[in-house]
Amino acid sequence: MPGKQPASYMTTEEIIKGCIEGKRAAQNKLYEHYHGRMLGVCLRYAGSKDEAKEIMNMGFLKVFQTISRFQDGTGNIDAWIYRVMVNTAIDYYRKELKHRYQDDIDNHYHIKDESADAVSEMRAEELLQLVQKLSPAYRTVFNLYAIDGFSHKEIAEQLGINEGTSKSNLAKAKMNLQEMIRKSETFKSTSYAG
């Protein structure tokens, strides 16, 4: 029939409605559409790709369980799913990793921020690899503050720490990143010289 859309085509509204109704095809469409971007979000918070996949899958489970709360037509589904993923990463950090890195969180002294900002000059892929090497406490605060735009007060509330700890962990994350960058640049320059 002319003008008929393929059976596999679904509008965003149809996908959301299908997900609310628990239809597997709609859930698959939503997952297929967003999994690449959301894996990227989760990679920023995770220590490995496997961990990121675990966080993302938990995030999508939350999306499917709570999508009826999303008011289609009155909000942005992209932003809502993004926020669910960030919150899932925070929950993962708090529940699964916090006890292993309590020393990082309990360290309340402040470190002076470096004026040179080599981090801003790096390619995104390189920075992501270095961020993944940070401890979970530093990585989480760095992502929430530098990438997702949370204030230290909001970070403290989300993670159950005080603002001073958030500021300290951010400063330490930046210092660690700058040290990793220096080592990386030293390695690159000595590799080319040889």
Secondary structure, DSSP 8 states (H G I E B T S, - for coil): -TT---TT---HHHHHHHHHTT-HHHHHHHHHHHHHHHHHHHHHH-SSHHHHHHHHHHHHHHHHHHGGGS-TTTS-HHHHHHHHHHHHHHHHIIIIIGGGGHHHHH--------S--GGGGS-HHHHHHHHHHS-HHHHHHHIIIIIT---HHHHHHHHT--HHHHHHHHHHHHHHHHHHHHHHHHHHHHHHH-
